[in-house]
Amino acid sequence: MRQYTDREKGILGKIVCNQCGRELQLENGLVQEGVYVGDVQWGYFSRHDGERHRFDLCEECYERLISSFRIPVEKEDETELL
């Protein structure tokens, strides 16, 4: 869950993990740790047609989530980090 000090300018004030409720570290509006951002716009034939869902997960909650998958996530190394 993201809270903005100035939404129009996109200045982040706080990020809270939607799963565990822990506040993630921010410094000058920049996230200082791993965060998974879920963002899906549901389309036709779904139970959420016309809705957009967004959420943030801390790295621990993300690891817990993907460890429950029957088919593991696809991983590949990146040489350029954001």
MOPAC internal coordinates of N, CA, C and O (Angstrom, degrees):
PM7 1SCF
backbone

  N    0.0000 0     0.00 0     0.00 0    0    0    0
  C    1.4369 1     0.00 0     0.00 0    1    0    0
  C    1.5224 1   107.91 1     0.00 0    2    1    0
  O    1.2310 1   121.08 1   -52.01 1    3    2    1
  N    1.2672 1   115.54 1   127.99 1    3    2    1
  C    1.4629 1   120.71 1  -178.41 1    5    3    2
  C    1.5255 1   110.73 1  -107.24 1    6    5    3
  O    1.2310 1   121.47 1   -44.98 1    7    6    5
  N    1.3147 1   114.80 1   135.02 1    7    6    5
  C    1.4578 1   120.98 1   174.16 1    9    7    6
  C    1.5278 1   106.68 1  -120.46 1   10    9    7
  O    1.2310 1   121.00 1   -47.72 1   11   10    9
  N    1.3049 1   115.69 1   132.28 1   11   10    9
  C    1.4567 1   121.77 1  -176.32 1   13   11   10
  C    1.5175 1   110.45 1  -107.67 1   14   13   11
  O    1.2310 1   121.04 1   -38.91 1   15   14   13
  N    1.3311 1   115.62 1   141.09 1   15   14   13
  C    1.4613 1   119.27 1   171.80 1   17   15   14
  C    1.5223 1   109.38 1   -79.23 1   18   17   15
  O    1.2310 1   121.02 1   150.74 1   19   18   17
  N    1.3459 1   115.66 1   -29.26 1   19   18   17
  C    1.4628 1   121.76 1   175.26 1   21   19   18
  C    1.5272 1   107.41 1  -145.69 1   22   21   19
  O    1.2310 1   120.47 1   -84.10 1   23   22   21
  N    1.3185 1   116.71 1    95.90 1   23   22   21
  C    1.4708 1   121.69 1  -176.09 1   25   23   22
  C    1.5175 1   111.87 1   -61.34 1   26   25   23
  O    1.2310 1   119.91 1   139.06 1   27   26   25
  N    1.3299 1   117.77 1   -40.94 1   27   26   25
  C    1.4652 1   121.19 1  -178.35 1   29   27   26
  C    1.5209 1   111.85 1   -61.02 1   30   29   27
  O    1.2310 1   120.19 1   143.35 1   31   30   29
  N    1.3180 1   117.24 1   -36.65 1   31   30   29
  C    1.4680 1   121.57 1   179.58 1   33   31   30
  C    1.5220 1   111.88 1   -91.82 1   34   33   31
  O    1.2310 1   120.29 1   174.07 1   35   34   33
  N    1.3541 1   117.06 1    -5.93 1   35   34   33
  C    1.4602 1   121.19 1   178.60 1   37   35   34
  C    1.5165 1   114.05 1    72.30 1   38   37   35
  O    1.2310 1   119.99 1  -151.87 1   39   38   37
  N    1.3347 1   117.62 1    28.13 1   39   38   37
  C    1.4664 1   121.47 1  -178.53 1   41   39   38
  C    1.5270 1   109.37 1   -88.18 1   42   41   39
  O    1.2310 1   121.21 1   -66.61 1   43   42   41
  N    1.3394 1   115.29 1   113.39 1   43   42   41
  C    1.4572 1   121.26 1  -178.71 1   45   43   42
  C    1.5098 1   111.48 1   -74.30 1   46   45   43
  O    1.2310 1   121.06 1   -42.93 1   47   46   45
  N    1.3268 1   115.58 1   137.07 1   47   46   45
  C    1.4545 1   121.24 1   175.60 1   49   47   46
  C    1.5124 1   111.25 1  -108.07 1   50   49   47
  O    1.2310 1   121.12 1   149.52 1   51   50   49
  N    1.3674 1   115.46 1   -30.48 1   51   50   49
  C    1.4540 1   119.49 1  -175.42 1   53   51   50
  C    1.5279 1   109.81 1  -163.40 1   54   53   51
  O    1.2310 1   120.68 1   -37.47 1   55   54   53
  N    1.3372 1   116.31 1   142.53 1   55   54   53
  C    1.4705 1   122.32 1   169.42 1   57   55   54
  C    1.5141 1   106.83 1  -126.08 1   58   57   55
  O    1.2310 1   120.91 1   -51.60 1   59   58   57
  N    1.3263 1   115.87 1   128.40 1   59   58   57
  C    1.4622 1   122.12 1   179.34 1   61   59   58
  C    1.5245 1   107.68 1  -120.93 1   62   61   59
  O    1.2310 1   120.47 1   -46.78 1   63   62   61
  N    1.3358 1   116.70 1   133.22 1   63   62   61
  C    1.4604 1   121.27 1   176.71 1   65   63   62
  C    1.5275 1   108.78 1   -63.43 1   66   65   63
  O    1.2310 1   120.72 1   -55.24 1   67   66   65
  N    1.3324 1   116.22 1   124.76 1   67   66   65
  C    1.4602 1   120.61 1  -179.82 1   69   67   66
  C    1.5286 1   112.83 1   -66.28 1   70   69   67
  O    1.2310 1   119.83 1   157.37 1   71   70   69
  N    1.3327 1   117.93 1   -22.63 1   71   70   69
  C    1.4659 1   120.47 1  -177.97 1   73   71   70
  C    1.5260 1   112.08 1   -85.01 1   74   73   71
  O    1.2310 1   119.96 1   124.46 1   75   74   73
  N    1.3359 1   117.69 1   -55.54 1   75   74   73
  C    1.4719 1   120.22 1  -173.36 1   77   75   74
  C    1.5261 1   113.73 1  -101.70 1   78   77   75
  O    1.2310 1   120.07 1   165.42 1   79   78   77
  N    1.3416 1   117.48 1   -14.58 1   79   78   77
  C    1.4529 1   120.83 1   178.10 1   81   79   78
  C    1.5179 1   115.07 1    85.08 1   82   81   79
  O    1.2310 1   120.24 1  -175.11 1   83   82   81
  N    1.3454 1   117.14 1     4.89 1   83   82   81
  C    1.4647 1   119.95 1   179.98 1   85   83   82
  C    1.5193 1   110.55 1   -74.94 1   86   85   83
  O    1.2310 1   121.05 1   -42.65 1   87   86   85
  N    1.3297 1   115.60 1   137.35 1   87   86   85
  C    1.4539 1   120.79 1   177.19 1   89   87   86
  C    1.5287 1   108.65 1   -80.71 1   90   89   87
  O    1.2310 1   120.77 1   -51.98 1   91   90   89
  N    1.3230 1   116.13 1   128.02 1   91   90   89
  C    1.4580 1   121.07 1  -179.97 1   93   91   90
  C    1.5187 1   110.17 1   -83.74 1   94   93   91
  O    1.2310 1   121.43 1   -26.61 1   95   94   93
  N    1.3293 1   114.87 1   153.39 1   95   94   93
  C    1.4676 1   120.20 1  -177.42 1   97   95   94
  C    1.5160 1   111.35 1   -73.51 1   98   97   95
  O    1.2310 1   121.24 1   -51.14 1   99   98   97
  N    1.3268 1   115.23 1   128.86 1   99   98   97
  C    1.4594 1   123.01 1   173.90 1  101   99   98
  C    1.5169 1   108.48 1  -122.87 1  102  101   99
  O    1.2310 1   121.14 1   -34.63 1  103  102  101
  N    1.3184 1   115.43 1   145.37 1  103  102  101
  C    1.4578 1   120.72 1   172.87 1  105  103  102
  C    1.5245 1   107.23 1  -137.50 1  106  105  103
  O    1.2310 1   120.80 1   -61.87 1  107  106  105
  N    1.3104 1   116.08 1   118.13 1  107  106  105
  C    1.4684 1   122.19 1  -176.95 1  109  107  106
  C    1.5302 1   111.71 1    53.07 1  110  109  107
  O    1.2310 1   120.49 1  -140.64 1  111  110  109
  N    1.3294 1   116.67 1    39.36 1  111  110  109
  C    1.4534 1   121.25 1   177.58 1  113  111  110
  C    1.5183 1   115.53 1    80.20 1  114  113  111
  O    1.2310 1   120.33 1  -175.45 1  115  114  113
  N    1.3478 1   116.97 1     4.55 1  115  114  113
  C    1.4673 1   121.30 1   179.56 1  117  115  114
  C    1.5177 1   110.19 1  -110.56 1  118  117  115
  O    1.2310 1   120.45 1   -45.10 1  119  118  117
  N    1.3267 1   116.74 1   134.90 1  119  118  117
  C    1.4653 1   122.03 1   179.91 1  121  119  118
  C    1.5253 1   109.44 1   -69.43 1  122  121  119
  O    1.2310 1   120.62 1   -47.27 1  123  122  121
  N    1.3324 1   116.42 1   132.73 1  123  122  121
  C    1.4581 1   121.67 1  -175.81 1  125  123  122
  C    1.5300 1   112.71 1  -107.44 1  126  125  123
  O    1.2310 1   119.95 1  -162.30 1  127  126  125
  N    1.3243 1   117.70 1    17.70 1  127  126  125
  C    1.4630 1   122.08 1   178.41 1  129  127  126
  C    1.5156 1   108.84 1  -155.38 1  130  129  127
  O    1.2310 1   120.94 1    -8.24 1  131  130  129
  N    1.3385 1   115.81 1   171.76 1  131  130  129
  C    1.4529 1   120.20 1  -178.40 1  133  131  130
  C    1.5176 1   111.89 1   -67.38 1  134  133  131
  O    1.2310 1   120.88 1   -42.93 1  135  134  133
  N    1.3241 1   115.92 1   137.07 1  135  134  133
  C    1.4678 1   121.49 1   177.59 1  137  135  134
  C    1.5197 1   108.03 1  -144.94 1  138  137  135
  O    1.2310 1   121.08 1   -44.43 1  139  138  137
  N    1.3378 1   115.54 1   135.57 1  139  138  137
  C    1.4572 1   121.00 1   174.77 1  141  139  138
  C    1.5185 1   107.07 1   -98.43 1  142  141  139
  O    1.2310 1   120.70 1   -51.23 1  143  142  141
  N    1.3230 1   116.27 1   128.77 1  143  142  141
  C    1.4592 1   121.65 1   179.22 1  145  143  142
  C    1.5207 1   108.28 1  -108.20 1  146  145  143
  O    1.2310 1   120.73 1   -66.58 1  147  146  145
  N    1.3193 1   116.21 1   113.42 1  147  146  145
  C    1.4594 1   121.43 1   175.44 1  149  147  146
  C    1.5149 1   108.66 1   -93.83 1  150  149  147
  O    1.2310 1   120.62 1   -47.84 1  151  150  149
  N    1.3254 1   116.42 1   132.16 1  151  150  149
  C    1.4623 1   120.76 1  -178.69 1  153  151  150
  C    1.5244 1   107.49 1  -151.94 1  154  153  151
  O    1.2310 1   120.87 1   -67.92 1  155  154  153
  N    1.3222 1   115.94 1   112.08 1  155  154  153
  C    1.4657 1   119.74 1  -178.90 1  157  155  154
  C    1.5228 1   109.97 1  -135.38 1  158  157  155
  O    1.2310 1   121.49 1   -44.36 1  159  158  157
  N    1.3198 1   114.75 1   135.64 1  159  158  157
  C    1.4543 1   120.41 1   173.75 1  161  159  158
  C    1.5265 1   106.05 1  -106.75 1  162  161  159
  O    1.2310 1   120.92 1   -67.57 1  163  162  161
  N    1.3294 1   115.85 1   112.43 1  163  162  161
  C    1.4562 1   121.45 1  -176.08 1  165  163  162
  C    1.5160 1   110.43 1   -75.07 1  166  165  163
  O    1.2310 1   121.43 1   -39.23 1  167  166  165
  N    1.3285 1   114.88 1   140.77 1  167  166  165
  C    1.4567 1   120.39 1  -177.60 1  169  167  166
  C    1.5114 1   112.65 1  -113.23 1  170  169  167
  O    1.2310 1   121.87 1    16.01 1  171  170  169
  N    1.3060 1   114.03 1  -163.99 1  171  170  169
  C    1.4540 1   121.34 1   179.85 1  173  171  170
  C    1.5250 1   111.01 1   -56.31 1  174  173  171
  O    1.2310 1   121.24 1   -29.50 1  175  174  173
  N    1.3101 1   115.24 1   150.50 1  175  174  173
  C    1.4576 1   124.60 1   174.51 1  177  175  174
  C    1.5261 1   113.99 1    72.12 1  178  177  175
  O    1.2310 1   119.31 1  -175.06 1  179  178  177
  N    1.3211 1   118.92 1     4.94 1  179  178  177
  C    1.4607 1   121.02 1   174.20 1  181  179  178
  C    1.5239 1   109.13 1   -98.81 1  182  181  179
  O    1.2310 1   120.91 1   -14.87 1  183  182  181
  N    1.3166 1   115.87 1   165.13 1  183  182  181
  C    1.4685 1   119.73 1   176.91 1  185  183  182
  C    1.5327 1   111.05 1   -75.01 1  186  185  183
  O    1.2310 1   120.18 1   170.90 1  187  186  185
  N    1.3233 1   117.26 1    -9.10 1  187  186  185
  C    1.4667 1   121.85 1  -177.16 1  189  187  186
  C    1.5361 1   111.06 1  -118.20 1  190  189  187
  O    1.2310 1   120.65 1  -150.96 1  191  190  189
  N    1.3162 1   116.36 1    29.04 1  191  190  189
  C    1.4599 1   122.11 1  -177.23 1  193  191  190
  C    1.5305 1   111.10 1   -48.05 1  194  193  191
  O    1.2310 1   121.01 1   -53.82 1  195  194  193
  N    1.3208 1   115.68 1   126.18 1  195  194  193
  C    1.4616 1   121.40 1   177.47 1  197  195  194
  C    1.5196 1   114.54 1    84.83 1  198  197  195
  O    1.2310 1   119.74 1  -177.26 1  199  198  197
  N    1.3425 1   118.09 1     2.74 1  199  198  197
  C    1.4733 1   121.24 1   179.31 1  201  199  198
  C    1.5199 1   110.42 1  -104.15 1  202  201  199
  O    1.2310 1   121.16 1   -26.44 1  203  202  201
  N    1.3182 1   115.39 1   153.56 1  203  202  201
  C    1.4618 1   122.10 1   172.64 1  205  203  202
  C    1.5209 1   107.21 1  -121.27 1  206  205  203
  O    1.2310 1   120.23 1   -51.47 1  207  206  205
  N    1.3199 1   117.16 1   128.53 1  207  206  205
  C    1.4614 1   122.57 1   179.44 1  209  207  206
  C    1.5200 1   109.07 1  -114.29 1  210  209  207
  O    1.2310 1   120.88 1   -45.98 1  211  210  209
  N    1.3319 1   115.93 1   134.02 1  211  210  209
  C    1.4671 1   122.27 1   177.55 1  213  211  210
  C    1.5138 1   108.54 1  -133.13 1  214  213  211
  O    1.2310 1   120.78 1   -38.77 1  215  214  213
  N    1.3391 1   116.11 1   141.23 1  215  214  213
  C    1.4541 1   120.43 1   176.19 1  217  215  214
  C    1.5254 1   110.06 1  -157.78 1  218  217  215
  O    1.2310 1   121.53 1   -18.76 1  219  218  217
  N    1.3302 1   114.69 1   161.24 1  219  218  217
  C    1.4631 1   122.01 1   178.23 1  221  219  218
  C    1.5180 1   108.81 1  -122.90 1  222  221  219
  O    1.2310 1   120.39 1   -40.36 1  223  222  221
  N    1.3260 1   116.86 1   139.64 1  223  222  221
  C    1.4574 1   122.39 1   175.36 1  225  223  222
  C    1.5195 1   109.40 1  -125.05 1  226  225  223
  O    1.2310 1   120.95 1   -43.86 1  227  226  225
  N    1.3429 1   115.80 1   136.14 1  227  226  225
  C    1.4592 1   119.19 1   172.55 1  229  227  226
  C    1.5331 1   107.45 1   -68.88 1  230  229  227
  O    1.2310 1   120.29 1   -13.11 1  231  230  229
  N    1.3129 1   117.05 1   166.89 1  231  230  229
  C    1.4576 1   121.04 1  -176.13 1  233  231  230
  C    1.5303 1   112.31 1   -62.24 1  234  233  231
  O    1.2310 1   120.04 1   143.21 1  235  234  233
  N    1.3215 1   117.53 1   -36.79 1  235  234  233
  C    1.4661 1   120.92 1   179.77 1  237  235  234
  C    1.5272 1   111.08 1   -64.54 1  238  237  235
  O    1.2310 1   120.24 1   135.48 1  239  238  237
  N    1.3232 1   117.14 1   -44.52 1  239  238  237
  C    1.4660 1   120.71 1   179.64 1  241  239  238
  C    1.5289 1   111.21 1   -68.85 1  242  241  239
  O    1.2310 1   120.29 1   144.86 1  243  242  241
  N    1.3239 1   117.06 1   -35.14 1  243  242  241
  C    1.4648 1   120.86 1   175.62 1  245  243  242
  C    1.5247 1   109.85 1   -62.13 1  246  245  243
  O    1.2310 1   120.42 1   133.76 1  247  246  245
  N    1.3492 1   116.81 1   -46.24 1  247  246  245
  C    1.4693 1   121.05 1   179.32 1  249  247  246
  C    1.5244 1   110.92 1   -60.62 1  250  249  247
  O    1.2310 1   120.34 1   138.21 1  251  250  249
  N    1.3187 1   116.96 1   -41.79 1  251  250  249
  C    1.4618 1   121.57 1   179.01 1  253  251  250
  C    1.5381 1   110.49 1   -63.05 1  254  253  251
  O    1.2310 1   120.69 1   138.23 1  255  254  253
  N    1.3307 1   116.28 1   -41.77 1  255  254  253
  C    1.4580 1   121.06 1   179.51 1  257  255  254
  C    1.5263 1   111.48 1   -62.90 1  258  257  255
  O    1.2310 1   120.30 1   127.58 1  259  258  257
  N    1.3321 1   117.03 1   -52.42 1  259  258  257
  C    1.4656 1   118.84 1  -175.19 1  261  259  258
  C    1.5232 1   112.49 1   -70.77 1  262  261  259
  O    1.2310 1   119.88 1   158.33 1  263  262  261
  N    1.3244 1   117.84 1   -21.67 1  263  262  261
  C    1.4663 1   119.37 1   178.18 1  265  263  262
  C    1.5296 1   110.96 1   -69.39 1  266  265  263
  O    1.2310 1   119.88 1   163.63 1  267  266  265
  N    1.3394 1   117.83 1   -16.37 1  267  266  265
  C    1.4598 1   121.50 1   179.44 1  269  267  266
  C    1.5330 1   112.14 1   -89.51 1  270  269  267
  O    1.2310 1   119.49 1   174.32 1  271  270  269
  N    1.3254 1   118.59 1    -5.68 1  271  270  269
  C    1.4618 1   122.00 1  -178.52 1  273  271  270
  C    1.5282 1   110.80 1   -69.92 1  274  273  271
  O    1.2310 1   120.18 1   -41.53 1  275  274  273
  N    1.3118 1   117.26 1   138.47 1  275  274  273
  C    1.4702 1   120.72 1   173.47 1  277  275  274
  C    1.5186 1   110.42 1   -71.87 1  278  277  275
  O    1.2310 1   120.50 1   142.92 1  279  278  277
  N    1.3101 1   116.66 1   -37.08 1  279  278  277
  C    1.4644 1   122.15 1   177.28 1  281  279  278
  C    1.5190 1   106.39 1  -109.20 1  282  281  279
  O    1.2310 1   120.18 1   -60.34 1  283  282  281
  N    1.3453 1   117.27 1   119.66 1  283  282  281
  C    1.4690 1   119.82 1  -176.38 1  285  283  282
  C    1.5323 1   112.56 1   -61.97 1  286  285  283
  O    1.2310 1   121.21 1   -24.62 1  287  286  285
  N    1.3186 1   115.29 1   155.38 1  287  286  285
  C    1.4620 1   120.20 1   176.01 1  289  287  286
  C    1.5306 1   108.73 1   -64.86 1  290  289  287
  O    1.2310 1   120.87 1   -28.12 1  291  290  289
  N    1.3048 1   115.95 1   151.88 1  291  290  289
  C    1.4637 1   120.34 1   175.19 1  293  291  290
  C    1.5156 1   107.83 1   -81.01 1  294  293  291
  O    1.2310 1   120.70 1   -47.15 1  295  294  293
  N    1.3213 1   116.26 1   132.85 1  295  294  293
  C    1.4610 1   121.14 1  -179.71 1  297  295  294
  C    1.5172 1   109.36 1  -122.91 1  298  297  295
  O    1.2310 1   121.04 1   -37.17 1  299  298  297
  N    1.3165 1   115.62 1   142.83 1  299  298  297
  C    1.4490 1   120.94 1   170.88 1  301  299  298
  C    1.5111 1   108.40 1  -149.09 1  302  301  299
  O    1.2310 1   120.88 1   -30.83 1  303  302  301
  N    1.3117 1   115.93 1   149.17 1  303  302  301
  C    1.4610 1   120.50 1  -178.50 1  305  303  302
  C    1.5205 1   110.59 1   -76.30 1  306  305  303
  O    1.2310 1   121.18 1   -38.83 1  307  306  305
  N    1.2961 1   115.36 1   141.17 1  307  306  305
  C    1.4641 1   123.32 1   176.65 1  309  307  306
  C    1.5170 1   108.41 1  -111.03 1  310  309  307
  O    1.2310 1   120.24 1   -44.22 1  311  310  309
  N    1.3213 1   117.16 1   135.78 1  311  310  309
  C    1.4594 1   119.74 1   178.75 1  313  311  310
  C    1.5155 1   111.69 1   -92.83 1  314  313  311
  O    1.2310 1   120.18 1   156.35 1  315  314  313
  N    1.3320 1   117.26 1   -23.65 1  315  314  313
  C    1.4590 1   121.25 1   178.68 1  317  315  314
  C    1.5111 1   108.66 1  -111.20 1  318  317  315
  O    1.2310 1   120.45 1   -62.39 1  319  318  317
  N    1.3120 1   116.75 1   117.61 1  319  318  317
  C    1.4592 1   121.38 1  -178.91 1  321  319  318
  C    1.5125 1   110.41 1   -99.61 1  322  321  319
  O    1.2310 1   121.02 1   -33.67 1  323  322  321
  N    1.3105 1   115.66 1   146.33 1  323  322  321
  C    1.4727 1   121.12 1   179.36 1  325  323  322
  C    1.4986 1   110.37 1   -79.87 1  326  325  323
  O    1.2310 1   120.10 1   180.00 1  327  326  325

